[in-house]
């Protein structure tokens, strides 16, 4: 993921272009006095971050991931879950 940093003043003057860059997958930093204070990122990227945080906060999901990594997960066809069969 490409990342560029712009001053607040420059970002204000180029906001539509920077939003398009963020929508296309770039992470755009905004700096004040040479310190990055904010980022522009796409909705898709933010949703992926939130989803990852939700999985990391879910102890059952973490146990399932650990079991899979340890080779203790057994997969069955979806049809095996169908109560009509």
BATORLO-42871 format. One record per atom (N, C-alpha, C): x, y, z; atom name. Coordinates in steps of 0.02 Angstrom, whole numbers. Layout:
! BATORLO-42871
<site><px>X</px><py>Y</py><pz>Z</pz><lolum>CA</lolum></site>
...
***
This chain:
! BATORLO-42871
<site><px>42</px><py>-58</py><pz>0</pz><lolum>N</lolum></site>
<site><px>0</px><py>0</py><pz>0</pz><lolum>CA</lolum></site>
<site><px>45</px><py>62</py><pz>0</pz><lolum>C</lolum></site>
<site><px>34</px><py>103</py><pz>-50</pz><lolum>N</lolum></site>
<site><px>73</px><py>164</py><pz>-55</pz><lolum>CA</lolum></site>
<site><px>52</px><py>213</py><pz>-1</pz><lolum>C</lolum></site>
<site><px>101</px><py>250</py><pz>25</pz><lolum>N</lolum></site>
<site><px>85</px><py>300</py><pz>76</pz><lolum>CA</lolum></site>
<site><px>123</px><py>364</py><pz>60</pz><lolum>C</lolum></site>
<site><px>86</px><py>419</py><pz>62</pz><lolum>N</lolum></site>
<site><px>114</px><py>485</py><pz>52</pz><lolum>CA</lolum></site>
<site><px>91</px><py>529</py><pz>108</pz><lolum>C</lolum></site>
<site><px>132</px><py>579</py><pz>125</pz><lolum>N</lolum></site>
<site><px>113</px><py>625</py><pz>178</pz><lolum>CA</lolum></site>
<site><px>113</px><py>696</py><pz>151</pz><lolum>C</lolum></site>
<site><px>61</px><py>733</py><pz>170</pz><lolum>N</lolum></site>
<site><px>52</px><py>802</py><pz>148</pz><lolum>CA</lolum></site>
<site><px>43</px><py>847</py><pz>208</pz><lolum>C</lolum></site>
<site><px>64</px><py>909</py><pz>202</pz><lolum>N</lolum></site>
<site><px>51</px><py>958</py><pz>255</pz><lolum>CA</lolum></site>
<site><px>-24</px><py>972</py><pz>257</pz><lolum>C</lolum></site>
<site><px>-49</px><py>998</py><pz>312</pz><lolum>N</lolum></site>
<site><px>-119</px><py>1014</py><pz>318</pz><lolum>CA</lolum></site>
<site><px>-139</px><py>1063</py><pz>263</pz><lolum>C</lolum></site>
<site><px>-99</px><py>1114</py><pz>251</pz><lolum>N</lolum></site>
<site><px>-115</px><py>1165</py><pz>201</pz><lolum>CA</lolum></site>
<site><px>-118</px><py>1134</py><pz>131</pz><lolum>C</lolum></site>
<site><px>-69</px><py>1092</py><pz>115</pz><lolum>N</lolum></site>
<site><px>-69</px><py>1060</py><pz>49</pz><lolum>CA</lolum></site>
<site><px>-127</px><py>1011</py><pz>42</pz><lolum>C</lolum></site>
<site><px>-142</px><py>975</py><pz>96</pz><lolum>N</lolum></site>
<site><px>-198</px><py>928</py><pz>93</pz><lolum>CA</lolum></site>
<site><px>-265</px><py>964</py><pz>83</pz><lolum>C</lolum></site>
<site><px>-273</px><py>1022</py><pz>115</pz><lolum>N</lolum></site>
<site><px>-334</px><py>1061</py><pz>107</pz><lolum>CA</lolum></site>
<site><px>-343</px><py>1082</py><pz>34</pz><lolum>C</lolum></site>
<site><px>-289</px><py>1102</py><pz>3</pz><lolum>N</lolum></site>
<site><px>-294</px><py>1126</py><pz>-66</pz><lolum>CA</lolum></site>
<site><px>-302</px><py>1069</py><pz>-117</pz><lolum>C</lolum></site>
<site><px>-285</px><py>1007</py><pz>-96</pz><lolum>N</lolum></site>
<site><px>-289</px><py>949</py><pz>-142</pz><lolum>CA</lolum></site>
<site><px>-336</px><py>895</py><pz>-117</pz><lolum>C</lolum></site>
<site><px>-382</px><py>913</py><pz>-73</pz><lolum>N</lolum></site>
<site><px>-424</px><py>862</py><pz>-41</pz><lolum>CA</lolum></site>
<site><px>-461</px><py>816</py><pz>-90</pz><lolum>C</lolum></site>
<site><px>-494</px><py>841</py><pz>-142</pz><lolum>N</lolum></site>
<site><px>-528</px><py>794</py><pz>-187</pz><lolum>CA</lolum></site>
<site><px>-481</px><py>742</py><pz>-218</pz><lolum>C</lolum></site>
<site><px>-421</px><py>763</py><pz>-237</pz><lolum>N</lolum></site>
<site><px>-373</px><py>717</py><pz>-266</pz><lolum>CA</lolum></site>
<site><px>-348</px><py>667</py><pz>-214</pz><lolum>C</lolum></site>
<site><px>-338</px><py>690</py><pz>-152</pz><lolum>N</lolum></site>
<site><px>-314</px><py>645</py><pz>-100</pz><lolum>CA</lolum></site>
<site><px>-368</px><py>595</py><pz>-81</pz><lolum>C</lolum></site>
<site><px>-431</px><py>615</py><pz>-82</pz><lolum>N</lolum></site>
<site><px>-485</px><py>568</py><pz>-68</pz><lolum>CA</lolum></site>
<site><px>-487</px><py>514</py><pz>-122</pz><lolum>C</lolum></site>
<site><px>-478</px><py>534</py><pz>-184</pz><lolum>N</lolum></site>
<site><px>-476</px><py>484</py><pz>-239</pz><lolum>CA</lolum></site>
<site><px>-418</px><py>436</py><pz>-229</pz><lolum>C</lolum></site>
<site><px>-360</px><py>462</py><pz>-208</pz><lolum>N</lolum></site>
<site><px>-303</px><py>418</py><pz>-196</pz><lolum>CA</lolum></site>
<site><px>-318</px><py>369</py><pz>-140</pz><lolum>C</lolum></site>
<site><px>-349</px><py>393</py><pz>-87</pz><lolum>N</lolum></site>
<site><px>-368</px><py>348</py><pz>-31</pz><lolum>CA</lolum></site>
<site><px>-418</px><py>296</py><pz>-55</pz><lolum>C</lolum></site>
<site><px>-466</px><py>316</py><pz>-95</pz><lolum>N</lolum></site>
<site><px>-516</px><py>269</py><pz>-121</pz><lolum>CA</lolum></site>
<site><px>-483</px><py>214</py><pz>-163</pz><lolum>C</lolum></site>
<site><px>-428</px><py>232</py><pz>-196</pz><lolum>N</lolum></site>
<site><px>-394</px><py>183</py><pz>-239</pz><lolum>CA</lolum></site>
<site><px>-345</px><py>139</py><pz>-200</pz><lolum>C</lolum></site>
<site><px>-341</px><py>148</py><pz>-135</pz><lolum>N</lolum></site>
<site><px>-300</px><py>104</py><pz>-94</pz><lolum>CA</lolum></site>
<site><px>-239</px><py>135</py><pz>-62</pz><lolum>C</lolum></site>
<site><px>-224</px><py>198</py><pz>-78</pz><lolum>N</lolum></site>
<site><px>-166</px><py>230</py><pz>-48</pz><lolum>CA</lolum></site>
<site><px>-182</px><py>253</py><pz>23</pz><lolum>C</lolum></site>
<site><px>-134</px><py>251</py><pz>66</pz><lolum>N</lolum></site>
<site><px>-141</px><py>278</py><pz>133</pz><lolum>CA</lolum></site>
<site><px>-110</px><py>348</py><pz>131</pz><lolum>C</lolum></site>
<site><px>-150</px><py>398</py><pz>145</pz><lolum>N</lolum></site>
<site><px>-127</px><py>468</py><pz>139</pz><lolum>CA</lolum></site>
<site><px>-120</px><py>497</py><pz>208</pz><lolum>C</lolum></site>
<site><px>-59</px><py>517</py><pz>226</pz><lolum>N</lolum></site>
<site><px>-46</px><py>548</py><pz>290</pz><lolum>CA</lolum></site>
<site><px>-53</px><py>624</py><pz>285</pz><lolum>C</lolum></site>
<site><px>-74</px><py>655</py><pz>340</pz><lolum>N</lolum></site>
<site><px>-78</px><py>727</py><pz>345</pz><lolum>CA</lolum></site>
<site><px>-37</px><py>748</py><pz>405</pz><lolum>C</lolum></site>
<site><px>10</px><py>794</py><pz>393</pz><lolum>N</lolum></site>
<site><px>57</px><py>814</py><pz>444</pz><lolum>CA</lolum></site>
<site><px>51</px><py>887</py><pz>463</pz><lolum>C</lolum></site>
<site><px>65</px><py>900</py><pz>526</pz><lolum>N</lolum></site>
<site><px>70</px><py>968</py><pz>551</pz><lolum>CA</lolum></site>
<site><px>138</px><py>974</py><pz>585</pz><lolum>C</lolum></site>
<site><px>176</px><py>1022</py><pz>563</pz><lolum>N</lolum></site>
<site><px>245</px><py>1033</py><pz>591</pz><lolum>CA</lolum></site>
<site><px>286</px><py>968</py><pz>588</pz><lolum>C</lolum></site>
<site><px>285</px><py>936</py><pz>531</pz><lolum>N</lolum></site>
<site><px>325</px><py>875</py><pz>518</pz><lolum>CA</lolum></site>
<site><px>305</px><py>815</py><pz>560</pz><lolum>C</lolum></site>
<site><px>247</px><py>816</py><pz>591</pz><lolum>N</lolum></site>
<site><px>222</px><py>758</py><pz>628</pz><lolum>CA</lolum></site>
<site><px>155</px><py>737</py><pz>598</pz><lolum>C</lolum></site>
<site><px>150</px><py>673</py><pz>579</pz><lolum>N</lolum></site>
<site><px>87</px><py>649</py><pz>551</pz><lolum>CA</lolum></site>
<site><px>34</px><py>649</py><pz>605</pz><lolum>C</lolum></site>
<site><px>-22</px><py>683</py><pz>591</pz><lolum>N</lolum></site>
<site><px>-75</px><py>690</py><pz>641</pz><lolum>CA</lolum></site>
<site><px>-140</px><py>656</py><pz>619</pz><lolum>C</lolum></site>
<site><px>-145</px><py>636</py><pz>556</pz><lolum>N</lolum></site>
<site><px>-206</px><py>604</py><pz>532</pz><lolum>CA</lolum></site>
<site><px>-191</px><py>565</py><pz>468</pz><lolum>C</lolum></site>
<site><px>-237</px><py>520</py><pz>451</pz><lolum>N</lolum></site>
<site><px>-232</px><py>482</py><pz>389</pz><lolum>CA</lolum></site>
<site><px>-299</px><py>482</py><pz>353</pz><lolum>C</lolum></site>
<site><px>-296</px><py>481</py><pz>287</pz><lolum>N</lolum></site>
<site><px>-354</px><py>468</py><pz>245</pz><lolum>CA</lolum></site>
<site><px>-346</px><py>397</py><pz>220</pz><lolum>C</lolum></site>
<site><px>-399</px><py>357</py><pz>227</pz><lolum>N</lolum></site>
<site><px>-397</px><py>290</py><pz>201</pz><lolum>CA</lolum></site>
<site><px>-466</px><py>271</py><pz>176</pz><lolum>C</lolum></site>
<site><px>-469</px><py>223</py><pz>132</pz><lolum>N</lolum></site>
<site><px>-533</px><py>204</py><pz>102</pz><lolum>CA</lolum></site>
<site><px>-579</px><py>171</py><pz>154</pz><lolum>C</lolum></site>
<site><px>-643</px><py>174</py><pz>140</pz><lolum>N</lolum></site>
<site><px>-692</px><py>141</py><pz>183</pz><lolum>CA</lolum></site>
<site><px>-678</px><py>66</py><pz>185</pz><lolum>C</lolum></site>
<site><px>-660</px><py>38</py><pz>128</pz><lolum>N</lolum></site>
<site><px>-646</px><py>-34</py><pz>125</pz><lolum>CA</lolum></site>
<site><px>-588</px><py>-53</py><pz>171</pz><lolum>C</lolum></site>
<site><px>-536</px><py>-12</py><pz>171</pz><lolum>N</lolum></site>
<site><px>-478</px><py>-26</py><pz>213</pz><lolum>CA</lolum></site>
<site><px>-496</px><py>-19</py><pz>287</pz><lolum>C</lolum></site>
<site><px>-534</px><py>32</py><pz>305</pz><lolum>N</lolum></site>
<site><px>-555</px><py>41</py><pz>374</pz><lolum>CA</lolum></site>
<site><px>-600</px><py>-16</py><pz>396</pz><lolum>C</lolum></site>
<site><px>-645</px><py>-38</py><pz>354</pz><lolum>N</lolum></site>
<site><px>-689</px><py>-95</py><pz>371</pz><lolum>CA</lolum></site>
<site><px>-648</px><py>-158</py><pz>383</pz><lolum>C</lolum></site>
<site><px>-595</px><py>-168</py><pz>344</pz><lolum>N</lolum></site>
<site><px>-551</px><py>-226</py><pz>354</pz><lolum>CA</lolum></site>
<site><px>-515</px><py>-221</py><pz>421</pz><lolum>C</lolum></site>
<site><px>-493</px><py>-161</py><pz>439</pz><lolum>N</lolum></site>
<site><px>-460</px><py>-151</py><pz>504</pz><lolum>CA</lolum></site>
<site><px>-509</px><py>-167</py><pz>561</pz><lolum>C</lolum></site>
<site><px>-570</px><py>-141</py><pz>556</pz><lolum>N</lolum></site>
<site><px>-620</px><py>-153</py><pz>608</pz><lolum>CA</lolum></site>
<site><px>-636</px><py>-227</py><pz>614</pz><lolum>C</lolum></site>
<site><px>-643</px><py>-261</py><pz>557</pz><lolum>N</lolum></site>
<site><px>-658</px><py>-332</py><pz>558</pz><lolum>CA</lolum></site>
<site><px>-601</px><py>-371</py><pz>592</pz><lolum>C</lolum></site>
<site><px>-539</px><py>-353</py><pz>576</pz><lolum>N</lolum></site>
<site><px>-482</px><py>-386</py><pz>607</pz><lolum>CA</lolum></site>
<site><px>-482</px><py>-375</py><pz>682</pz><lolum>C</lolum></site>
<site><px>-496</px><py>-314</py><pz>704</pz><lolum>N</lolum></site>
<site><px>-499</px><py>-300</py><pz>776</pz><lolum>CA</lolum></site>
<site><px>-554</px><py>-340</py><pz>810</pz><lolum>C</lolum></site>
<site><px>-611</px><py>-347</py><pz>777</pz><lolum>N</lolum></site>
<site><px>-666</px><py>-386</py><pz>805</pz><lolum>CA</lolum></site>
<site><px>-646</px><py>-459</py><pz>813</pz><lolum>C</lolum></site>
<site><px>-612</px><py>-487</py><pz>764</pz><lolum>N</lolum></site>
<site><px>-589</px><py>-557</py><pz>768</pz><lolum>CA</lolum></site>
<site><px>-538</px><py>-564</py><pz>824</pz><lolum>C</lolum></site>
<site><px>-492</px><py>-517</py><pz>829</pz><lolum>N</lolum></site>
<site><px>-441</px><py>-521</py><pz>881</pz><lolum>CA</lolum></site>
<site><px>-470</px><py>-514</py><pz>951</pz><lolum>C</lolum></site>
<site><px>-526</px><py>-479</py><pz>957</pz><lolum>N</lolum></site>
<site><px>-559</px><py>-470</py><pz>1022</pz><lolum>CA</lolum></site>
<site><px>-604</px><py>-528</py><pz>1041</pz><lolum>C</lolum></site>
<site><px>-617</px><py>-573</py><pz>995</pz><lolum>N</lolum></site>
<site><px>-663</px><py>-629</py><pz>1005</pz><lolum>CA</lolum></site>
<site><px>-624</px><py>-690</py><pz>1026</pz><lolum>C</lolum></site>
<site><px>-631</px><py>-711</py><pz>1089</pz><lolum>N</lolum></site>
<site><px>-591</px><py>-767</py><pz>1114</pz><lolum>CA</lolum></site>
<site><px>-608</px><py>-832</py><pz>1079</pz><lolum>C</lolum></site>
<site><px>-672</px><py>-842</py><pz>1061</pz><lolum>N</lolum></site>
<site><px>-691</px><py>-903</py><pz>1025</pz><lolum>CA</lolum></site>
<site><px>-658</px><py>-905</py><pz>956</pz><lolum>C</lolum></site>
<site><px>-656</px><py>-848</py><pz>923</pz><lolum>N</lolum></site>
<site><px>-623</px><py>-845</py><pz>857</pz><lolum>CA</lolum></site>
<site><px>-548</px><py>-858</py><pz>864</pz><lolum>C</lolum></site>
<site><px>-518</px><py>-831</py><pz>916</pz><lolum>N</lolum></site>
<site><px>-446</px><py>-842</py><pz>926</pz><lolum>CA</lolum></site>
<site><px>-432</px><py>-916</py><pz>939</pz><lolum>C</lolum></site>
<site><px>-475</px><py>-949</py><pz>978</pz><lolum>N</lolum></site>
<site><px>-466</px><py>-1021</py><pz>990</pz><lolum>CA</lolum></site>
<site><px>-473</px><py>-1061</py><pz>926</pz><lolum>C</lolum></site>
<site><px>-522</px><py>-1043</py><pz>885</pz><lolum>N</lolum></site>
<site><px>-532</px><py>-1077</py><pz>821</pz><lolum>CA</lolum></site>
<site><px>-472</px><py>-1068</py><pz>774</pz><lolum>C</lolum></site>
<site><px>-445</px><py>-1007</py><pz>773</pz><lolum>N</lolum></site>
<site><px>-386</px><py>-994</py><pz>732</pz><lolum>CA</lolum></site>
<site><px>-326</px><py>-1034</py><pz>756</pz><lolum>C</lolum></site>
<site><px>-317</px><py>-1036</py><pz>822</pz><lolum>N</lolum></site>
<site><px>-261</px><py>-1074</py><pz>851</pz><lolum>CA</lolum></site>
<site><px>-269</px><py>-1149</py><pz>836</pz><lolum>C</lolum></site>
<site><px>-331</px><py>-1174</py><pz>841</pz><lolum>N</lolum></site>
<site><px>-343</px><py>-1245</py><pz>826</pz><lolum>CA</lolum></site>
<site><px>-328</px><py>-1260</py><pz>753</pz><lolum>C</lolum></site>
<site><px>-348</px><py>-1215</py><pz>709</pz><lolum>N</lolum></site>
<site><px>-334</px><py>-1225</py><pz>638</pz><lolum>CA</lolum></site>
<site><px>-259</px><py>-1225</py><pz>624</pz><lolum>C</lolum></site>
<site><px>-224</px><py>-1178</py><pz>653</pz><lolum>N</lolum></site>
<site><px>-151</px><py>-1174</py><pz>643</pz><lolum>CA</lolum></site>
<site><px>-116</px><py>-1236</py><pz>671</pz><lolum>C</lolum></site>
<site><px>-144</px><py>-1265</py><pz>723</pz><lolum>N</lolum></site>
<site><px>-113</px><py>-1325</py><pz>753</pz><lolum>CA</lolum></site>
<site><px>-135</px><py>-1389</py><pz>718</pz><lolum>C</lolum></site>
<site><px>-177</px><py>-1382</py><pz>666</pz><lolum>N</lolum></site>
<site><px>-199</px><py>-1441</py><pz>628</pz><lolum>CA</lolum></site>
<site><px>-254</px><py>-1480</py><pz>662</pz><lolum>C</lolum></site>
<site><px>-290</px><py>-1450</py><pz>709</pz><lolum>N</lolum></site>
<site><px>-343</px><py>-1485</py><pz>746</pz><lolum>CA</lolum></site>
<site><px>-413</px><py>-1469</py><pz>719</pz><lolum>C</lolum></site>
<site><px>-417</px><py>-1439</py><pz>661</pz><lolum>N</lolum></site>
<site><px>-482</px><py>-1420</py><pz>633</pz><lolum>CA</lolum></site>
<site><px>-503</px><py>-1472</py><pz>583</pz><lolum>C</lolum></site>
<site><px>-566</px><py>-1493</py><pz>588</pz><lolum>N</lolum></site>
<site><px>-594</px><py>-1541</py><pz>541</pz><lolum>CA</lolum></site>
<site><px>-648</px><py>-1506</py><pz>500</pz><lolum>C</lolum></site>
<site><px>-642</px><py>-1508</py><pz>435</pz><lolum>N</lolum></site>
<site><px>-690</px><py>-1476</py><pz>391</pz><lolum>CA</lolum></site>
<site><px>-738</px><py>-1528</py><pz>364</pz><lolum>C</lolum></site>
<site><px>-801</px><py>-1508</py><pz>359</pz><lolum>N</lolum></site>
<site><px>-852</px><py>-1552</py><pz>331</pz><lolum>CA</lolum></site>
<site><px>-888</px><py>-1513</py><pz>276</pz><lolum>C</lolum></site>
<site><px>-919</px><py>-1549</py><pz>228</pz><lolum>N</lolum></site>
<site><px>-956</px><py>-1515</py><pz>176</pz><lolum>CA</lolum></site>
<site><px>-1016</px><py>-1477</py><pz>207</pz><lolum>C</lolum></site>
<site><px>-1036</px><py>-1423</py><pz>176</pz><lolum>N</lolum></site>
<site><px>-1094</px><py>-1386</py><pz>201</pz><lolum>CA</lolum></site>
<site><px>-1156</px><py>-1429</py><pz>202</pz><lolum>C</lolum></site>
<site><px>-1161</px><py>-1476</py><pz>156</pz><lolum>N</lolum></site>
<site><px>-1220</px><py>-1520</py><pz>155</pz><lolum>CA</lolum></site>
<site><px>-1227</px><py>-1560</py><pz>219</pz><lolum>C</lolum></site>
<site><px>-1172</px><py>-1572</py><pz>254</pz><lolum>N</lolum></site>
<site><px>-1174</px><py>-1609</py><pz>317</pz><lolum>CA</lolum></site>
<site><px>-1209</px><py>-1569</py><pz>372</pz><lolum>C</lolum></site>
<site><px>-1215</px><py>-1504</py><pz>362</pz><lolum>N</lolum></site>
<site><px>-1247</px><py>-1461</py><pz>411</pz><lolum>CA</lolum></site>
<site><px>-1321</px><py>-1452</py><pz>396</pz><lolum>C</lolum></site>
<site><px>-1345</px><py>-1476</py><pz>339</pz><lolum>N</lolum></site>
<site><px>-1414</px><py>-1468</py><pz>319</pz><lolum>CA</lolum></site>
<site><px>-1458</px><py>-1517</py><pz>358</pz><lolum>C</lolum></site>
<site><px>-1506</px><py>-1492</py><pz>398</pz><lolum>N</lolum></site>
<site><px>-1548</px><py>-1536</py><pz>439</pz><lolum>CA</lolum></site>
<site><px>-1597</px><py>-1578</py><pz>398</pz><lolum>C</lolum></site>
<site><px>-1609</px><py>-1560</py><pz>335</pz><lolum>N</lolum></site>
<site><px>-1657</px><py>-1595</py><pz>294</pz><lolum>CA</lolum></site>
<site><px>-1629</px><py>-1660</py><pz>266</pz><lolum>C</lolum></site>
<site><px>-1566</px><py>-1670</py><pz>271</pz><lolum>N</lolum></site>
<site><px>-1535</px><py>-1730</py><pz>241</pz><lolum>CA</lolum></site>
<site><px>-1522</px><py>-1782</py><pz>293</pz><lolum>C</lolum></site>
***
